[in-house]
Amino acid sequence: MEQREIMQRSVGILTEALEMRRRIRENPDADVTRNGAVAKLLEEMLPHIQLPADASVREVADIVTEKLGPAIVQITSALTHAFVQLAEIHDEGRTDVSSADVLRSISLHYETGGKR
């Protein structure tokens, strides 16, 4: 999966969380369920790992780290990038742009092939 797609999906997850929070604030008794975007992203990004039956605990740890590490770094990087952009807008005290606007802007930037 390309970094562009990871970034867009991460923004989608944050947008979903923002919308759920808004709905709960408006109606604390609302039935707000996630659409599974986080689980789907992880399922698609994380490799399937086969472990030798006779692998030691240390070998298992090494294999898992080697296989999962790069994907976890990519996901974390995308979420961190979006968080930092949101935090910068907040810290600047900007009231002319909402969190949803910032997330939309990030998504559009990556949709058009932008890089960080």
N, C-alpha and C positions, 0 to 999 in steps of 0.2 A: 504494500500500500504506500502510495506517495505521501510525502510530508504535507502537500497541499490538501489532500483528502483527509488526512489525520487532523489537520488544523480545522477544516470545515466541520468535521464530525464533532470535534471537541467544542467548537462554538455552538453547534446544535445542542449538545448536552447542557452547556451553560444556559443557553436560551430556554431550553425545556425547564431547567431548574428555576430560572427566573419567573417563568410563566406559572409554574406550580406554586411558587411562593406568593405571587400576586393573587392567585385564586384562593389560596388558603387565607390570606389577609382579608379578602373581600367576604369570604364565607368560611369561617373556621370549621364548619361541619361538612364542607364539601368533600366529595369522594374524589380525591386527587391521586391518580395512579400514574406511574411512569410508563413510558412506552417501550422501555427496554433498550434505549439507545446505548447506555453504558455497557450493558451485557453484550449487545451485538458488536460494538466496537472491539471489546476485548476478545470476543470469540473469533472475529475476523483477523485481528492483528496478532494475537498470541499463537505461536506455533504449537503444534501437538508434539509432545515429548514422549519418546519411548526410552525407557530405562532398562538397562540390562538387569536380569533377575538377580545376578550375583553382585550388583554394584554396592559398594560401601556407602555409608551415610555421606562421607566426604565427596565421593564420586557423584552421588546424586545431587548434592549441593552445587558442585562445579558444573554439572550438565545443565541443571535448571538455570543457574545464573548465566551461563553462556547463551542458552537458547532464549530466555525471556528478557535478559538485560536490554538489548537494543530496542525492542518494542516498548518496554516500560519507559525507557529514556525518551523515545519519540512522543509517547502520549503525555508524559509529564512535561516535556518541553512545550508542547502545544497548549496545554492547560495553563502553564506558567506564563506563556506569552500573552494569552488572552487576559489572565488575571492582572498582569502588569499594566496592560493598556487600560483596563478598567480602573485600576488603582490610580494611575496617572491622571485620568480625567477627574476622578473623585478628589484627589489631592490638590488639583488646580482650582477646585471649587466651581467647576463649570456647571451651570444649570441649563445651558442651552442644548445639552445633549444628554440623552438617557442611556442607561446601561444597555438597553435593547438596541439603541442607535449604534453604540460602540461595537457590540457584537455583530450587528448587521454589516457594519463597515469592514470589520475584520474578515467576515465571510466573503464579502464581495471582492475584497482585495485578493484573497486566495483563489476565488473563482476565476478571476481574470489572469491567473498565473503569477501573481505577485510573490515575491520572496520576502523573508523577514528583513 
